[in-house]
Amino acid sequence: MEGFISGNDGEIKGLKDLKASLGDVDDFLNNNNAPSSSHDDDSKSPETTPPSAPLPPAAATTTTTTTSSASASSSDLSYFKAPTFIPDLISPAVSFRSLCRSSTHTGPTNGKCPGFLQCNLVVLRKEDAFDFLLFCQRNSKSCPIVDVCENGSFNPTGITKSSDLRTDLPAYNVYSNGKLVQGNLSDVRSLWPTDGVAFLLGCSFTFDHVLIANRISARHIEMKRNVSMYRTNLKCREAGRFKGNVVVTMRPVKGGDVAKVVTLSCKYPEAHGAPIHIGSPEDLGITDLSKPDWGDPVEVREGEVPVFHACGVTSQEVIMSSGVSFAITHSPGCMFVSDKIID
Amino acid sequence: MEGFISGNDGEIKGLKDLKASLGDVDDFLNNNNAPSSSHDDDSKSPETTPPSAPLPPAAATTTTTTTSSASASSSDLSYFKAPTFIPDLISPAVSFRSLCRSSTHTGPTNGKCPGFLQCNLVVLRKEDAFDFLLFCQRNSKSCPIVDVCENGSFNPTGITKSSDLRTDLPAYNVYSNGKLVQGNLSDVRSLWPTDGVAFLLGCSFTFDHVLIANRISARHIEMKRNVSMYRTNLKCREAGRFKGNVVVTMRPVKGGDVAKVVTLSCKYPEAHGAPIHIGSPEDLGITDLSKPDWGDPVEVREGEVPVFHACGVTSQEVIMSSGVSFAITHSPGCMFVSDKIID
């Protein structure tokens, strides 16, 4: 069954397992394919709004920054390898974004919408856009670009049929002069710069359900926690003003499963691909696994090895290290769920 | 044996076949590993200068646009996954660039330095750099970025230990307001903009020796001609002012070898990867294979199927279609040979 035709890799991508796209990981494990819009909200945010009082749909949102490209949908796309978004197949992602838009879901997205590409968000002023795009190109293991919006647009037409990046994530951070000035906002419509350029970078949550389907534990999902993230001592390749260190996620994996995690995750280069380090956290400058720099600590059990994947929060570490004048990002772990079906 | 550690894909890359890096394809086929600096020049350009009168080495070239990054060599590189260029392994590429620098080699590079990544060159003014970088990111099948120099620099430190993009290609084109105004220049030092941004895009010549090693004919190399290139009716995804159609190369392949060409070339995504079309040139809007838009025609024999790979000359088609104010590029088929060893 054909789900999504990718823009760049020349392969027609199918849908390996339709079940995997029709619910969250609990559903997936239980073979219970209830629509994702009926999921319980596991967020603890005080900003949660009842589902009965949603915001208007993104397409009807009033804004002064709408551009022609902002309203483009896949029906307008006629370029070579333009994606095709089939409504029946993308409905779990569309429904989940609707829950985020209404602030019904305001927490981490690990385990949500398995089978869909999840993304980090970075929004910068136009003046910083070239250097950041080059930074991502040079550090694609940490910052794999999956789409970039036209200047001023908030609808990434390469990975969704229709969405609004200003409302469709569970939670946002705002940085000013390299400092986090606001965290866990549920709506950034009033802050979005008129010349803002939005970058979407793949996230390793994208392949968690593949690990689970192969009987490899995803501890952060089991424990209903955010994944553990750490700043490392590995320097990124600089680009213009952008510099900083690689951030990693950590998953505890049984020794007998480590090779399987490598061979499975390397199939998803848009979601960081293979791990960059296995075992010996001290080599990365990580002194205490129980004290992550972002996210929650998770239990590392006897016989388990810490497996480190590059993480898109590298972009936020770099925004801070580089003293960037203004940036909007997702809140770590609270990703943008796209319509792009992975296989 | 470890040759080159790639910057982005997280894999330590080895050197599959050292022989393949030590000569040109004729040597490779004949198991004669003479240093490439002794190769006969097959160029017909009147600009050819005797090897006895070379230009000074790139590092000693006098220039007013040198920046600190322009003189960076791999010994300065300390970032995560920074490449390591081992002098004994990269010497064929270094020698070949020296032949280009002295205008001893001024023709196509197909068959030269097998085992090394060959690249298209595009140099633009800073004002066009973001849109073009985004264009490449959106059309990575045609324009796979392998390195981008710092503003004003002409030394791509991600793929060479030391080089000068203004002299180290066999031949250059210059475009003004979307029109080709000068072709087959052997040196563009006097034309390089002080704010120029140089982009290197992978080329399918990179994997020709792999096809040959698998007993698949590379007709353009057999016939000592440039590859055939055609403008297609496939639209690229636009980015800012950049728009245009996909350009393809064509290789005639026996029916029994077509699948092998797919499975072999797909291993080289930085060099366009798998073909984008096989057979039926009319589907691409190509009416006469014997009249390529760039390069030379090659014989298509009974029982052979035309196999089309995306081509980096897409970037030159796009420069023309978009009316870009100023650009320097390689002359089609006359590529930049990098120090990056593929495996």
Boltz contact constraints between the chains, C-beta under 6 A:
constraints:
  - contact:
      token1: [A, 8]
      token2: [B, 140]
      max_distance: 6.0
  - contact:
      token1: [A, 8]
      token2: [B, 141]
      max_distance: 6.0
  - contact:
      token1: [A, 10]
      token2: [B, 141]
      max_distance: 6.0
  - contact:
      token1: [A, 10]
      token2: [B, 273]
      max_distance: 6.0
  - contact:
      token1: [A, 10]
      token2: [B, 274]
      max_distance: 6.0
  - contact:
      token1: [A, 10]
      token2: [B, 276]
      max_distance: 6.0
  - contact:
      token1: [A, 79]
      token2: [B, 235]
      max_distance: 6.0
  - contact:
      token1: [A, 79]
      token2: [B, 236]
      max_distance: 6.0
  - contact:
      token1: [A, 79]
      token2: [B, 237]
      max_distance: 6.0
  - contact:
      token1: [A, 80]
      token2: [B, 234]
      max_distance: 6.0
  - contact:
      token1: [A, 80]
      token2: [B, 235]
      max_distance: 6.0
  - contact:
      token1: [A, 80]
      token2: [B, 246]
      max_distance: 6.0
  - contact:
      token1: [A, 129]
      token2: [B, 130]
      max_distance: 6.0
  - contact:
      token1: [A, 130]
      token2: [B, 129]
      max_distance: 6.0
  - contact:
      token1: [A, 130]
      token2: [B, 130]
      max_distance: 6.0
  - contact:
      token1: [A, 133]
      token2: [B, 133]
      max_distance: 6.0
  - contact:
      token1: [A, 134]
      token2: [B, 148]
      max_distance: 6.0
  - contact:
      token1: [A, 137]
      token2: [B, 145]
      max_distance: 6.0
  - contact:
      token1: [A, 140]
      token2: [B, 8]
      max_distance: 6.0
  - contact:
      token1: [A, 141]
      token2: [B, 8]
      max_distance: 6.0
  - contact:
      token1: [A, 141]
      token2: [B, 10]
      max_distance: 6.0
  - contact:
      token1: [A, 145]
      token2: [B, 137]
      max_distance: 6.0
  - contact:
      token1: [A, 148]
      token2: [B, 134]
      max_distance: 6.0
  - contact:
      token1: [A, 234]
      token2: [B, 80]
      max_distance: 6.0
  - contact:
      token1: [A, 235]
      token2: [B, 79]
      max_distance: 6.0
  - contact:
      token1: [A, 235]
      token2: [B, 80]
      max_distance: 6.0
  - contact:
      token1: [A, 236]
      token2: [B, 79]
      max_distance: 6.0
  - contact:
      token1: [A, 237]
      token2: [B, 79]
      max_distance: 6.0
  - contact:
      token1: [A, 246]
      token2: [B, 80]
      max_distance: 6.0
  - contact:
      token1: [A, 273]
      token2: [B, 10]
      max_distance: 6.0
  - contact:
      token1: [A, 274]
      token2: [B, 10]
      max_distance: 6.0
  - contact:
      token1: [A, 276]
      token2: [B, 10]
      max_distance: 6.0
